[in-house]
Amino acid sequence: MPKRTKFSSPLMTTYVILIIGIRLLRDSIACLLNRWKKVRKNGEQNARDLRVSM
């Protein structure tokens, strides 16, 4: 029984770390995508404003 717990505890910790890492990665990717979309929208808006002012 002790052998089994010794084996399962590192497995569980690695599993938890993996889940947390994937979640953080997904959040950061979503954040980057949102920022990129905002930048693109701002760029299009600036281009429109330039055309209007010209």
Secondary structure as UniProt FT lines:
FT   HELIX           2..53
//
